[in-house]
């Protein structure tokens, strides 16, 4: 009876905490050379990293290079994960540094976004056209920011991360993250027009 009462008052499990625990367990297995664990980790993070890197730059070659290099670091250096941050913070920090390095080494012009990059069957033709135009305008505006400002805004608005976690990812103080976000938003407002300003 007391067991049941205790169970009723117990808080439901936090899905983020269980995801963090699963990630940590996978990384521990990867550190032991477990290839199936690495494949599961890769599948879990591929889409998130692709989105993050794709918003940092429209250059698909850079995105693919940085994503592959990030996963190579995870495979080779998983034993260095010390548990002081969430696994996702550790991985995004690797991706951030890898992307900046790849951007510095790439010199080809930025690729233009494909017209039908993210089609949606739920939207009518006019809405799809407007949506594509909005995404293209946002991508062009993000390209106008410094890499540091762009990454902070992408992590804030598209990955919904708090400033403290972003500070760990980009390896700078929280106040610096706030400053980059402030100046990045101000720059985006200058580059964007119309309704796209509303998300800032």
Secondary structure as the mmCIF struct_conf table of DSSP 4:
data_model
#
loop_
_struct_conf.conf_type_id
_struct_conf.id
_struct_conf.beg_label_comp_id
_struct_conf.beg_label_asym_id
_struct_conf.beg_label_seq_id
_struct_conf.end_label_comp_id
_struct_conf.end_label_asym_id
_struct_conf.end_label_seq_id
HELX_RH_AL_P HELX_RH_AL_P1 UNK A 2 UNK A 9
BEND BEND1 UNK A 10 UNK A 10
HELX_LH_PP_P HELX_LH_PP_P1 UNK A 11 UNK A 14
HELX_RH_AL_P HELX_RH_AL_P2 UNK A 15 UNK A 31
TURN_TY1_P TURN_TY1_P1 UNK A 32 UNK A 33
HELX_RH_AL_P HELX_RH_AL_P3 UNK A 35 UNK A 56
BEND BEND2 UNK A 58 UNK A 58
HELX_RH_AL_P HELX_RH_AL_P4 UNK A 60 UNK A 77
HELX_RH_3T_P HELX_RH_3T_P1 UNK A 78 UNK A 80
BEND BEND3 UNK A 83 UNK A 85
HELX_RH_AL_P HELX_RH_AL_P5 UNK A 87 UNK A 105
BEND BEND4 UNK A 108 UNK A 108
HELX_LH_PP_P HELX_LH_PP_P2 UNK A 109 UNK A 114
TURN_TY1_P TURN_TY1_P2 UNK A 115 UNK A 118
TURN_TY1_P TURN_TY1_P3 UNK A 121 UNK A 122
BEND BEND5 UNK A 123 UNK A 123
HELX_RH_AL_P HELX_RH_AL_P6 UNK A 125 UNK A 143
TURN_TY1_P TURN_TY1_P4 UNK A 144 UNK A 144
BEND BEND6 UNK A 145 UNK A 145
HELX_RH_AL_P HELX_RH_AL_P7 UNK A 147 UNK A 153
HELX_RH_PI_P HELX_RH_PI_P1 UNK A 154 UNK A 158
BEND BEND7 UNK A 159 UNK A 159
HELX_RH_AL_P HELX_RH_AL_P8 UNK A 163 UNK A 170
TURN_TY1_P TURN_TY1_P5 UNK A 171 UNK A 171
BEND BEND8 UNK A 172 UNK A 172
HELX_RH_AL_P HELX_RH_AL_P9 UNK A 174 UNK A 191
HELX_RH_3T_P HELX_RH_3T_P2 UNK A 194 UNK A 199
#
